Amino acid sequence: MKTVYSSLFLGLSLFACPAIASHCPTDVAKIDAALEAGTSLTDEQLAEVRALRDEGQSQHEAGNHAESVDALHKALDMLGMPHDS
């Protein structure tokens, strides 16, 4: 039974990784569009959003998609934008 659960978990995680991976560029594009459109954030907040965006993109390129999504979602939260959980 333990083997069945392990196999099921592995199988599901293989499907989740590509979904998370393709999610990152979409979030980067949302952040870029919001920054280009302008926000009411302070310079300090904007610097943090840009740092989180850059971290998210770097993590994505390194294959660390869960970390990428975390950073990008923090940036989207700061911008007051919705994101997929």
PyMOL Python script that loads the backbone (N, CA, C, O; Angstrom):
from pymol import cmd

cmd.read_pdbstr("""\
ATOM      1  N   MET A   1       0.825  -1.197   0.000  1.00  0.00           N
ATOM      2  CA  MET A   1       0.000   0.000   0.000  1.00  0.00           C
ATOM      3  C   MET A   1       0.869   1.261   0.000  1.00  0.00           C
ATOM      4  O   MET A   1       0.555   2.258  -0.650  1.00  0.00           O
ATOM      5  N   LYS A   2       1.964   1.182   0.746  1.00  0.00           N
ATOM      6  CA  LYS A   2       2.877   2.311   0.795  1.00  0.00           C
ATOM      7  C   LYS A   2       3.438   2.617  -0.598  1.00  0.00           C
ATOM      8  O   LYS A   2       3.608   3.779  -0.966  1.00  0.00           O
ATOM      9  N   THR A   3       3.718   1.573  -1.355  1.00  0.00           N
ATOM     10  CA  THR A   3       4.245   1.732  -2.710  1.00  0.00           C
ATOM     11  C   THR A   3       3.212   2.400  -3.616  1.00  0.00           C
ATOM     12  O   THR A   3       3.555   3.235  -4.453  1.00  0.00           O
ATOM     13  N   VAL A   4       1.958   2.026  -3.441  1.00  0.00           N
ATOM     14  CA  VAL A   4       0.891   2.623  -4.247  1.00  0.00           C
ATOM     15  C   VAL A   4       0.808   4.117  -3.988  1.00  0.00           C
ATOM     16  O   VAL A   4       0.726   4.901  -4.934  1.00  0.00           O
ATOM     17  N   TYR A   5       0.827   4.529  -2.717  1.00  0.00           N
ATOM     18  CA  TYR A   5       0.766   5.951  -2.375  1.00  0.00           C
ATOM     19  C   TYR A   5       1.994   6.694  -2.879  1.00  0.00           C
ATOM     20  O   TYR A   5       1.887   7.817  -3.372  1.00  0.00           O
ATOM     21  N   SER A   6       3.147   6.076  -2.756  1.00  0.00           N
ATOM     22  CA  SER A   6       4.376   6.705  -3.248  1.00  0.00           C
ATOM     23  C   SER A   6       4.320   6.900  -4.754  1.00  0.00           C
ATOM     24  O   SER A   6       4.706   7.952  -5.262  1.00  0.00           O
ATOM     25  N   SER A   7       3.845   5.900  -5.462  1.00  0.00           N
ATOM     26  CA  SER A   7       3.726   5.984  -6.916  1.00  0.00           C
ATOM     27  C   SER A   7       2.708   7.049  -7.314  1.00  0.00           C
ATOM     28  O   SER A   7       2.933   7.808  -8.256  1.00  0.00           O
ATOM     29  N   LEU A   8       1.611   7.100  -6.606  1.00  0.00           N
ATOM     30  CA  LEU A   8       0.587   8.095  -6.889  1.00  0.00           C
ATOM     31  C   LEU A   8       1.124   9.505  -6.660  1.00  0.00           C
ATOM     32  O   LEU A   8       0.906  10.394  -7.483  1.00  0.00           O
ATOM     33  N   PHE A   9       1.818   9.710  -5.557  1.00  0.00           N
ATOM     34  CA  PHE A   9       2.396  11.019  -5.255  1.00  0.00           C
ATOM     35  C   PHE A   9       3.399  11.430  -6.319  1.00  0.00           C
ATOM     36  O   PHE A   9       3.383  12.570  -6.785  1.00  0.00           O
ATOM     37  N   LEU A  10       4.265  10.515  -6.703  1.00  0.00           N
ATOM     38  CA  LEU A  10       5.258  10.805  -7.731  1.00  0.00           C
ATOM     39  C   LEU A  10       4.580  11.165  -9.049  1.00  0.00           C
ATOM     40  O   LEU A  10       4.967  12.126  -9.714  1.00  0.00           O
ATOM     41  N   GLY A  11       3.578  10.393  -9.415  1.00  0.00           N
ATOM     42  CA  GLY A  11       2.858  10.668 -10.653  1.00  0.00           C
ATOM     43  C   GLY A  11       2.190  12.031 -10.656  1.00  0.00           C
ATOM     44  O   GLY A  11       2.254  12.762 -11.644  1.00  0.00           O
ATOM     45  N   LEU A  12       1.557  12.364  -9.563  1.00  0.00           N
ATOM     46  CA  LEU A  12       0.897  13.673  -9.467  1.00  0.00           C
ATOM     47  C   LEU A  12       1.903  14.809  -9.472  1.00  0.00           C
ATOM     48  O   LEU A  12       1.653  15.858 -10.066  1.00  0.00           O
ATOM     49  N   SER A  13       3.029  14.613  -8.820  1.00  0.00           N
ATOM     50  CA  SER A  13       4.030  15.677  -8.781  1.00  0.00           C
ATOM     51  C   SER A  13       4.628  15.921 -10.163  1.00  0.00           C
ATOM     52  O   SER A  13       5.016  17.047 -10.472  1.00  0.00           O
ATOM     53  N   LEU A  14       4.710  14.901 -10.989  1.00  0.00           N
ATOM     54  CA  LEU A  14       5.214  15.085 -12.346  1.00  0.00           C
ATOM     55  C   LEU A  14       4.271  15.944 -13.171  1.00  0.00           C
ATOM     56  O   LEU A  14       4.716  16.688 -14.044  1.00  0.00           O
ATOM     57  N   PHE A  15       2.981  15.851 -12.906  1.00  0.00           N
ATOM     58  CA  PHE A  15       2.014  16.699 -13.602  1.00  0.00           C
ATOM     59  C   PHE A  15       2.021  18.116 -13.061  1.00  0.00           C
ATOM     60  O   PHE A  15       1.783  19.061 -13.814  1.00  0.00           O
ATOM     61  N   ALA A  16       2.287  18.286 -11.777  1.00  0.00           N
ATOM     62  CA  ALA A  16       2.255  19.603 -11.156  1.00  0.00           C
ATOM     63  C   ALA A  16       3.448  20.452 -11.560  1.00  0.00           C
ATOM     64  O   ALA A  16       3.296  21.659 -11.750  1.00  0.00           O
ATOM     65  N   CYS A  17       4.615  19.870 -11.697  1.00  0.00           N
ATOM     66  CA  CYS A  17       5.826  20.644 -12.010  1.00  0.00           C
ATOM     67  C   CYS A  17       5.703  21.438 -13.307  1.00  0.00           C
ATOM     68  O   CYS A  17       6.012  22.629 -13.303  1.00  0.00           O
ATOM     69  N   PRO A  18       5.267  20.839 -14.420  1.00  0.00           N
ATOM     70  CA  PRO A  18       5.128  21.642 -15.635  1.00  0.00           C
ATOM     71  C   PRO A  18       4.093  22.755 -15.482  1.00  0.00           C
ATOM     72  O   PRO A  18       4.263  23.834 -16.051  1.00  0.00           O
ATOM     73  N   ALA A  19       3.039  22.515 -14.734  1.00  0.00           N
ATOM     74  CA  ALA A  19       2.026  23.551 -14.527  1.00  0.00           C
ATOM     75  C   ALA A  19       2.608  24.717 -13.751  1.00  0.00           C
ATOM     76  O   ALA A  19       2.363  25.874 -14.092  1.00  0.00           O
ATOM     77  N   ILE A  20       3.372  24.426 -12.717  1.00  0.00           N
ATOM     78  CA  ILE A  20       4.017  25.489 -11.946  1.00  0.00           C
ATOM     79  C   ILE A  20       5.047  26.204 -12.801  1.00  0.00           C
ATOM     80  O   ILE A  20       5.143  27.430 -12.764  1.00  0.00           O
ATOM     81  N   ALA A  21       5.817  25.448 -13.571  1.00  0.00           N
ATOM     82  CA  ALA A  21       6.874  26.033 -14.396  1.00  0.00           C
ATOM     83  C   ALA A  21       6.313  27.008 -15.420  1.00  0.00           C
ATOM     84  O   ALA A  21       6.902  28.065 -15.648  1.00  0.00           O
ATOM     85  N   SER A  22       5.187  26.675 -16.038  1.00  0.00           N
ATOM     86  CA  SER A  22       4.619  27.569 -17.048  1.00  0.00           C
ATOM     87  C   SER A  22       3.904  28.751 -16.417  1.00  0.00           C
ATOM     88  O   SER A  22       3.604  29.735 -17.092  1.00  0.00           O
ATOM     89  N   HIS A  23       3.637  28.655 -15.149  1.00  0.00           N
ATOM     90  CA  HIS A  23       2.965  29.723 -14.420  1.00  0.00           C
ATOM     91  C   HIS A  23       3.894  30.909 -14.188  1.00  0.00           C
ATOM     92  O   HIS A  23       3.445  32.055 -14.162  1.00  0.00           O
ATOM     93  N   CYS A  24       5.176  30.640 -14.021  1.00  0.00           N
ATOM     94  CA  CYS A  24       6.151  31.684 -13.683  1.00  0.00           C
ATOM     95  C   CYS A  24       6.221  32.799 -14.730  1.00  0.00           C
ATOM     96  O   CYS A  24       6.117  33.970 -14.364  1.00  0.00           O
ATOM     97  N   PRO A  25       6.392  32.484 -16.015  1.00  0.00           N
ATOM     98  CA  PRO A  25       6.464  33.563 -17.010  1.00  0.00           C
ATOM     99  C   PRO A  25       5.194  34.414 -17.057  1.00  0.00           C
ATOM    100  O   PRO A  25       5.259  35.615 -17.321  1.00  0.00           O
ATOM    101  N   THR A  26       4.049  33.797 -16.802  1.00  0.00           N
ATOM    102  CA  THR A  26       2.794  34.547 -16.771  1.00  0.00           C
ATOM    103  C   THR A  26       2.808  35.558 -15.637  1.00  0.00           C
ATOM    104  O   THR A  26       2.399  36.704 -15.821  1.00  0.00           O
ATOM    105  N   ASP A  27       3.277  35.144 -14.466  1.00  0.00           N
ATOM    106  CA  ASP A  27       3.352  36.053 -13.324  1.00  0.00           C
ATOM    107  C   ASP A  27       4.359  37.170 -13.572  1.00  0.00           C
ATOM    108  O   ASP A  27       4.103  38.319 -13.211  1.00  0.00           O
ATOM    109  N   VAL A  28       5.492  36.853 -14.179  1.00  0.00           N
ATOM    110  CA  VAL A  28       6.498  37.874 -14.506  1.00  0.00           C
ATOM    111  C   VAL A  28       5.875  38.909 -15.441  1.00  0.00           C
ATOM    112  O   VAL A  28       6.062  40.111 -15.253  1.00  0.00           O
ATOM    113  N   ALA A  29       5.143  38.446 -16.438  1.00  0.00           N
ATOM    114  CA  ALA A  29       4.501  39.365 -17.390  1.00  0.00           C
ATOM    115  C   ALA A  29       3.471  40.252 -16.697  1.00  0.00           C
ATOM    116  O   ALA A  29       3.362  41.436 -17.014  1.00  0.00           O
ATOM    117  N   LYS A  30       2.708  39.687 -15.745  1.00  0.00           N
ATOM    118  CA  LYS A  30       1.728  40.487 -14.997  1.00  0.00           C
ATOM    119  C   LYS A  30       2.428  41.585 -14.198  1.00  0.00           C
ATOM    120  O   LYS A  30       1.985  42.733 -14.172  1.00  0.00           O
ATOM    121  N   ILE A  31       3.523  41.214 -13.551  1.00  0.00           N
ATOM    122  CA  ILE A  31       4.271  42.183 -12.739  1.00  0.00           C
ATOM    123  C   ILE A  31       4.846  43.267 -13.635  1.00  0.00           C
ATOM    124  O   ILE A  31       4.744  44.451 -13.316  1.00  0.00           O
ATOM    125  N   ASP A  32       5.449  42.879 -14.748  1.00  0.00           N
ATOM    126  CA  ASP A  32       6.019  43.859 -15.674  1.00  0.00           C
ATOM    127  C   ASP A  32       4.958  44.824 -16.186  1.00  0.00           C
ATOM    128  O   ASP A  32       5.203  46.027 -16.275  1.00  0.00           O
ATOM    129  N   ALA A  33       3.779  44.303 -16.522  1.00  0.00           N
ATOM    130  CA  ALA A  33       2.695  45.158 -17.021  1.00  0.00           C
ATOM    131  C   ALA A  33       2.238  46.138 -15.948  1.00  0.00           C
ATOM    132  O   ALA A  33       1.986  47.307 -16.241  1.00  0.00           O
ATOM    133  N   ALA A  34       2.131  45.668 -14.707  1.00  0.00           N
ATOM    134  CA  ALA A  34       1.708  46.549 -13.615  1.00  0.00           C
ATOM    135  C   ALA A  34       2.746  47.624 -13.354  1.00  0.00           C
ATOM    136  O   ALA A  34       2.390  48.776 -13.109  1.00  0.00           O
ATOM    137  N   LEU A  35       4.018  47.273 -13.400  1.00  0.00           N
ATOM    138  CA  LEU A  35       5.071  48.266 -13.181  1.00  0.00           C
ATOM    139  C   LEU A  35       5.096  49.297 -14.300  1.00  0.00           C
ATOM    140  O   LEU A  35       5.317  50.484 -14.060  1.00  0.00           O
ATOM    141  N   GLU A  36       4.869  48.835 -15.521  1.00  0.00           N
ATOM    142  CA  GLU A  36       4.852  49.744 -16.661  1.00  0.00           C
ATOM    143  C   GLU A  36       3.655  50.693 -16.594  1.00  0.00           C
ATOM    144  O   GLU A  36       3.762  51.861 -16.966  1.00  0.00           O
ATOM    145  N   ALA A  37       2.526  50.189 -16.123  1.00  0.00           N
ATOM    146  CA  ALA A  37       1.308  51.000 -16.035  1.00  0.00           C
ATOM    147  C   ALA A  37       1.404  52.036 -14.921  1.00  0.00           C
ATOM    148  O   ALA A  37       0.731  53.066 -14.965  1.00  0.00           O
ATOM    149  N   GLY A  38       2.241  51.761 -13.922  1.00  0.00           N
ATOM    150  CA  GLY A  38       2.389  52.688 -12.809  1.00  0.00           C
ATOM    151  C   GLY A  38       1.583  52.229 -11.608  1.00  0.00           C
ATOM    152  O   GLY A  38       0.506  51.648 -11.746  1.00  0.00           O
ATOM    153  N   THR A  39       2.119  52.498 -10.442  1.00  0.00           N
ATOM    154  CA  THR A  39       1.467  52.109  -9.203  1.00  0.00           C
ATOM    155  C   THR A  39       1.578  53.250  -8.202  1.00  0.00           C
ATOM    156  O   THR A  39       2.258  54.248  -8.441  1.00  0.00           O
ATOM    157  N   SER A  40       0.904  53.081  -7.090  1.00  0.00           N
ATOM    158  CA  SER A  40       0.982  54.080  -6.023  1.00  0.00           C
ATOM    159  C   SER A  40       1.973  53.650  -4.939  1.00  0.00           C
ATOM    160  O   SER A  40       1.985  54.223  -3.849  1.00  0.00           O
ATOM    161  N   LEU A  41       2.793  52.654  -5.229  1.00  0.00           N
ATOM    162  CA  LEU A  41       3.762  52.178  -4.256  1.00  0.00           C
ATOM    163  C   LEU A  41       4.895  53.187  -4.081  1.00  0.00           C
ATOM    164  O   LEU A  41       5.209  53.965  -4.982  1.00  0.00           O
ATOM    165  N   THR A  42       5.489  53.150  -2.908  1.00  0.00           N
ATOM    166  CA  THR A  42       6.649  53.998  -2.648  1.00  0.00           C
ATOM    167  C   THR A  42       7.851  53.455  -3.420  1.00  0.00           C
ATOM    168  O   THR A  42       7.829  52.332  -3.923  1.00  0.00           O
ATOM    169  N   ASP A  43       8.900  54.277  -3.501  1.00  0.00           N
ATOM    170  CA  ASP A  43      10.115  53.828  -4.178  1.00  0.00           C
ATOM    171  C   ASP A  43      10.682  52.577  -3.511  1.00  0.00           C
ATOM    172  O   ASP A  43      11.174  51.673  -4.187  1.00  0.00           O
ATOM    173  N   GLU A  44      10.611  52.531  -2.186  1.00  0.00           N
ATOM    174  CA  GLU A  44      11.112  51.372  -1.441  1.00  0.00           C
ATOM    175  C   GLU A  44      10.303  50.122  -1.782  1.00  0.00           C
ATOM    176  O   GLU A  44      10.867  49.049  -1.996  1.00  0.00           O
ATOM    177  N   GLN A  45       8.984  50.267  -1.832  1.00  0.00           N
ATOM    178  CA  GLN A  45       8.120  49.136  -2.165  1.00  0.00           C
ATOM    179  C   GLN A  45       8.354  48.680  -3.604  1.00  0.00           C
ATOM    180  O   GLN A  45       8.379  47.483  -3.890  1.00  0.00           O
ATOM    181  N   LEU A  46       8.524  49.649  -4.507  1.00  0.00           N
ATOM    182  CA  LEU A  46       8.794  49.300  -5.905  1.00  0.00           C
ATOM    183  C   LEU A  46      10.108  48.536  -6.031  1.00  0.00           C
ATOM    184  O   LEU A  46      10.207  47.587  -6.809  1.00  0.00           O
ATOM    185  N   ALA A  47      11.103  48.947  -5.273  1.00  0.00           N
ATOM    186  CA  ALA A  47      12.386  48.249  -5.300  1.00  0.00           C
ATOM    187  C   ALA A  47      12.217  46.810  -4.811  1.00  0.00           C
ATOM    188  O   ALA A  47      12.829  45.891  -5.357  1.00  0.00           O
ATOM    189  N   GLU A  48      11.390  46.615  -3.788  1.00  0.00           N
ATOM    190  CA  GLU A  48      11.152  45.263  -3.280  1.00  0.00           C
ATOM    191  C   GLU A  48      10.397  44.419  -4.305  1.00  0.00           C
ATOM    192  O   GLU A  48      10.717  43.246  -4.499  1.00  0.00           O
ATOM    193  N   VAL A  49       9.408  45.003  -4.954  1.00  0.00           N
ATOM    194  CA  VAL A  49       8.654  44.283  -5.990  1.00  0.00           C
ATOM    195  C   VAL A  49       9.595  43.871  -7.121  1.00  0.00           C
ATOM    196  O   VAL A  49       9.542  42.737  -7.598  1.00  0.00           O
ATOM    197  N   ARG A  50      10.452  44.793  -7.545  1.00  0.00           N
ATOM    198  CA  ARG A  50      11.393  44.469  -8.625  1.00  0.00           C
ATOM    199  C   ARG A  50      12.374  43.381  -8.202  1.00  0.00           C
ATOM    200  O   ARG A  50      12.711  42.504  -8.998  1.00  0.00           O
ATOM    201  N   ALA A  51      12.833  43.434  -6.953  1.00  0.00           N
ATOM    202  CA  ALA A  51      13.757  42.403  -6.451  1.00  0.00           C
ATOM    203  C   ALA A  51      13.065  41.044  -6.405  1.00  0.00           C
ATOM    204  O   ALA A  51      13.660  40.032  -6.775  1.00  0.00           O
ATOM    205  N   LEU A  52      11.808  41.017  -5.953  1.00  0.00           N
ATOM    206  CA  LEU A  52      11.056  39.763  -5.911  1.00  0.00           C
ATOM    207  C   LEU A  52      10.811  39.230  -7.319  1.00  0.00           C
ATOM    208  O   LEU A  52      10.895  38.025  -7.556  1.00  0.00           O
ATOM    209  N   ARG A  53      10.511  40.121  -8.240  1.00  0.00           N
ATOM    210  CA  ARG A  53      10.288  39.733  -9.636  1.00  0.00           C
ATOM    211  C   ARG A  53      11.559  39.119 -10.212  1.00  0.00           C
ATOM    212  O   ARG A  53      11.514  38.068 -10.853  1.00  0.00           O
ATOM    213  N   ASP A  54      12.700  39.785  -9.979  1.00  0.00           N
ATOM    214  CA  ASP A  54      13.976  39.280 -10.494  1.00  0.00           C
ATOM    215  C   ASP A  54      14.343  37.945  -9.842  1.00  0.00           C
ATOM    216  O   ASP A  54      14.841  37.037 -10.506  1.00  0.00           O
ATOM    217  N   GLU A  55      14.090  37.838  -8.535  1.00  0.00           N
ATOM    218  CA  GLU A  55      14.347  36.574  -7.834  1.00  0.00           C
ATOM    219  C   GLU A  55      13.481  35.464  -8.412  1.00  0.00           C
ATOM    220  O   GLU A  55      13.959  34.354  -8.645  1.00  0.00           O
ATOM    221  N   GLY A  56      12.211  35.764  -8.643  1.00  0.00           N
ATOM    222  CA  GLY A  56      11.302  34.775  -9.218  1.00  0.00           C
ATOM    223  C   GLY A  56      11.748  34.311 -10.587  1.00  0.00           C
ATOM    224  O   GLY A  56      11.699  33.119 -10.891  1.00  0.00           O
ATOM    225  N   GLN A  57      12.179  35.240 -11.408  1.00  0.00           N
ATOM    226  CA  GLN A  57      12.640  34.872 -12.745  1.00  0.00           C
ATOM    227  C   GLN A  57      13.914  34.032 -12.657  1.00  0.00           C
ATOM    228  O   GLN A  57      14.053  33.042 -13.375  1.00  0.00           O
ATOM    229  N   SER A  58      14.832  34.415 -11.792  1.00  0.00           N
ATOM    230  CA  SER A  58      16.080  33.657 -11.622  1.00  0.00           C
ATOM    231  C   SER A  58      15.805  32.241 -11.121  1.00  0.00           C
ATOM    232  O   SER A  58      16.392  31.273 -11.605  1.00  0.00           O
ATOM    233  N   GLN A  59      14.896  32.134 -10.138  1.00  0.00           N
ATOM    234  CA  GLN A  59      14.549  30.813  -9.606  1.00  0.00           C
ATOM    235  C   GLN A  59      13.899  29.953 -10.689  1.00  0.00           C
ATOM    236  O   GLN A  59      14.160  28.753 -10.773  1.00  0.00           O
ATOM    237  N   HIS A  60      13.062  30.562 -11.508  1.00  0.00           N
ATOM    238  CA  HIS A  60      12.420  29.835 -12.613  1.00  0.00           C
ATOM    239  C   HIS A  60      13.476  29.293 -13.574  1.00  0.00           C
ATOM    240  O   HIS A  60      13.445  28.124 -13.956  1.00  0.00           O
ATOM    241  N   GLU A  61      14.409  30.164 -13.956  1.00  0.00           N
ATOM    242  CA  GLU A  61      15.445  29.758 -14.899  1.00  0.00           C
ATOM    243  C   GLU A  61      16.343  28.666 -14.319  1.00  0.00           C
ATOM    244  O   GLU A  61      16.901  27.857 -15.060  1.00  0.00           O
ATOM    245  N   ALA A  62      16.482  28.645 -12.979  1.00  0.00           N
ATOM    246  CA  ALA A  62      17.296  27.623 -12.313  1.00  0.00           C
ATOM    247  C   ALA A  62      16.522  26.323 -12.090  1.00  0.00           C
ATOM    248  O   ALA A  62      17.082  25.332 -11.622  1.00  0.00           O
ATOM    249  N   GLY A  63      15.237  26.336 -12.428  1.00  0.00           N
ATOM    250  CA  GLY A  63      14.421  25.137 -12.253  1.00  0.00           C
ATOM    251  C   GLY A  63      13.785  25.011 -10.884  1.00  0.00           C
ATOM    252  O   GLY A  63      13.211  23.971 -10.561  1.00  0.00           O
ATOM    253  N   ASN A  64      13.878  26.059 -10.073  1.00  0.00           N
ATOM    254  CA  ASN A  64      13.299  26.059  -8.718  1.00  0.00           C
ATOM    255  C   ASN A  64      11.928  26.739  -8.774  1.00  0.00           C
ATOM    256  O   ASN A  64      11.767  27.875  -8.329  1.00  0.00           O
ATOM    257  N   HIS A  65      10.961  26.035  -9.320  1.00  0.00           N
ATOM    258  CA  HIS A  65       9.689  26.667  -9.623  1.00  0.00           C
ATOM    259  C   HIS A  65       8.843  26.984  -8.393  1.00  0.00           C
ATOM    260  O   HIS A  65       8.127  27.985  -8.389  1.00  0.00           O
ATOM    261  N   ALA A  66       8.907  26.175  -7.371  1.00  0.00           N
ATOM    262  CA  ALA A  66       8.143  26.492  -6.160  1.00  0.00           C
ATOM    263  C   ALA A  66       8.659  27.779  -5.530  1.00  0.00           C
ATOM    264  O   ALA A  66       7.871  28.615  -5.088  1.00  0.00           O
ATOM    265  N   GLU A  67       9.984  27.942  -5.488  1.00  0.00           N
ATOM    266  CA  GLU A  67      10.576  29.162  -4.945  1.00  0.00           C
ATOM    267  C   GLU A  67      10.251  30.362  -5.831  1.00  0.00           C
ATOM    268  O   GLU A  67      10.021  31.468  -5.343  1.00  0.00           O
ATOM    269  N   SER A  68      10.237  30.123  -7.142  1.00  0.00           N
ATOM    270  CA  SER A  68       9.898  31.179  -8.093  1.00  0.00           C
ATOM    271  C   SER A  68       8.479  31.673  -7.862  1.00  0.00           C
ATOM    272  O   SER A  68       8.236  32.877  -7.784  1.00  0.00           O
ATOM    273  N   VAL A  69       7.547  30.739  -7.753  1.00  0.00           N
ATOM    274  CA  VAL A  69       6.148  31.102  -7.536  1.00  0.00           C
ATOM    275  C   VAL A  69       5.986  31.865  -6.218  1.00  0.00           C
ATOM    276  O   VAL A  69       5.236  32.839  -6.156  1.00  0.00           O
ATOM    277  N   ASP A  70       6.681  31.431  -5.175  1.00  0.00           N
ATOM    278  CA  ASP A  70       6.594  32.134  -3.886  1.00  0.00           C
ATOM    279  C   ASP A  70       7.015  33.596  -4.031  1.00  0.00           C
ATOM    280  O   ASP A  70       6.307  34.494  -3.575  1.00  0.00           O
ATOM    281  N   ALA A  71       8.150  33.833  -4.658  1.00  0.00           N
ATOM    282  CA  ALA A  71       8.648  35.202  -4.822  1.00  0.00           C
ATOM    283  C   ALA A  71       7.703  36.022  -5.697  1.00  0.00           C
ATOM    284  O   ALA A  71       7.390  37.169  -5.379  1.00  0.00           O
ATOM    285  N   LEU A  72       7.257  35.433  -6.790  1.00  0.00           N
ATOM    286  CA  LEU A  72       6.379  36.169  -7.701  1.00  0.00           C
ATOM    287  C   LEU A  72       5.034  36.473  -7.060  1.00  0.00           C
ATOM    288  O   LEU A  72       4.472  37.543  -7.296  1.00  0.00           O
ATOM    289  N   HIS A  73       4.506  35.561  -6.257  1.00  0.00           N
ATOM    290  CA  HIS A  73       3.234  35.811  -5.585  1.00  0.00           C
ATOM    291  C   HIS A  73       3.369  36.911  -4.536  1.00  0.00           C
ATOM    292  O   HIS A  73       2.436  37.686  -4.329  1.00  0.00           O
ATOM    293  N   LYS A  74       4.517  36.986  -3.877  1.00  0.00           N
ATOM    294  CA  LYS A  74       4.749  38.086  -2.932  1.00  0.00           C
ATOM    295  C   LYS A  74       4.730  39.427  -3.665  1.00  0.00           C
ATOM    296  O   LYS A  74       4.154  40.400  -3.179  1.00  0.00           O
ATOM    297  N   ALA A  75       5.358  39.468  -4.829  1.00  0.00           N
ATOM    298  CA  ALA A  75       5.367  40.687  -5.629  1.00  0.00           C
ATOM    299  C   ALA A  75       3.956  41.055  -6.073  1.00  0.00           C
ATOM    300  O   ALA A  75       3.555  42.216  -5.988  1.00  0.00           O
ATOM    301  N   LEU A  76       3.203  40.059  -6.548  1.00  0.00           N
ATOM    302  CA  LEU A  76       1.822  40.317  -6.973  1.00  0.00           C
ATOM    303  C   LEU A  76       0.972  40.793  -5.800  1.00  0.00           C
ATOM    304  O   LEU A  76       0.136  41.681  -5.966  1.00  0.00           O
ATOM    305  N   ASP A  77       1.175  40.212  -4.617  1.00  0.00           N
ATOM    306  CA  ASP A  77       0.446  40.653  -3.428  1.00  0.00           C
ATOM    307  C   ASP A  77       0.745  42.119  -3.126  1.00  0.00           C
ATOM    308  O   ASP A  77      -0.160  42.892  -2.812  1.00  0.00           O
ATOM    309  N   MET A  78       1.999  42.490  -3.221  1.00  0.00           N
ATOM    310  CA  MET A  78       2.380  43.886  -2.955  1.00  0.00           C
ATOM    311  C   MET A  78       1.724  44.835  -3.951  1.00  0.00           C
ATOM    312  O   MET A  78       1.391  45.971  -3.613  1.00  0.00           O
ATOM    313  N   LEU A  79       1.541  44.364  -5.174  1.00  0.00           N
ATOM    314  CA  LEU A  79       0.905  45.173  -6.213  1.00  0.00           C
ATOM    315  C   LEU A  79      -0.614  45.143  -6.112  1.00  0.00           C
ATOM    316  O   LEU A  79      -1.300  45.864  -6.837  1.00  0.00           O
ATOM    317  N   GLY A  80      -1.148  44.305  -5.208  1.00  0.00           N
ATOM    318  CA  GLY A  80      -2.587  44.180  -5.056  1.00  0.00           C
ATOM    319  C   GLY A  80      -3.236  43.434  -6.202  1.00  0.00           C
ATOM    320  O   GLY A  80      -4.401  43.662  -6.530  1.00  0.00           O
ATOM    321  N   MET A  81      -2.475  42.544  -6.805  1.00  0.00           N
ATOM    322  CA  MET A  81      -2.975  41.809  -7.970  1.00  0.00           C
ATOM    323  C   MET A  81      -3.298  40.367  -7.582  1.00  0.00           C
ATOM    324  O   MET A  81      -2.631  39.785  -6.726  1.00  0.00           O
ATOM    325  N   PRO A  82      -4.316  39.800  -8.210  1.00  0.00           N
ATOM    326  CA  PRO A  82      -4.661  38.398  -7.927  1.00  0.00           C
ATOM    327  C   PRO A  82      -3.648  37.460  -8.558  1.00  0.00           C
ATOM    328  O   PRO A  82      -2.965  37.802  -9.524  1.00  0.00           O
ATOM    329  N   HIS A  83      -3.571  36.277  -7.988  1.00  0.00           N
ATOM    330  CA  HIS A  83      -2.723  35.229  -8.555  1.00  0.00           C
ATOM    331  C   HIS A  83      -3.362  33.895  -8.255  1.00  0.00           C
ATOM    332  O   HIS A  83      -4.161  33.759  -7.329  1.00  0.00           O
ATOM    333  N   ASP A  84      -2.994  32.912  -9.057  1.00  0.00           N
ATOM    334  CA  ASP A  84      -3.459  31.549  -8.811  1.00  0.00           C
ATOM    335  C   ASP A  84      -2.666  30.990  -7.655  1.00  0.00           C
ATOM    336  O   ASP A  84      -1.447  31.151  -7.602  1.00  0.00           O
ATOM    337  N   SER A  85      -3.332  30.343  -6.739  1.00  0.00           N
ATOM    338  CA  SER A  85      -2.632  29.787  -5.577  1.00  0.00           C
ATOM    339  C   SER A  85      -1.995  28.472  -5.890  1.00  0.00           C
ATOM    340  O   SER A  85      -1.365  27.869  -5.020  1.00  0.00           O
TER     341      SER A  85
END
""", "prot")
cmd.dss("prot")
cmd.show_as("cartoon", "prot")
cmd.util.cbc("prot")
cmd.orient("prot")
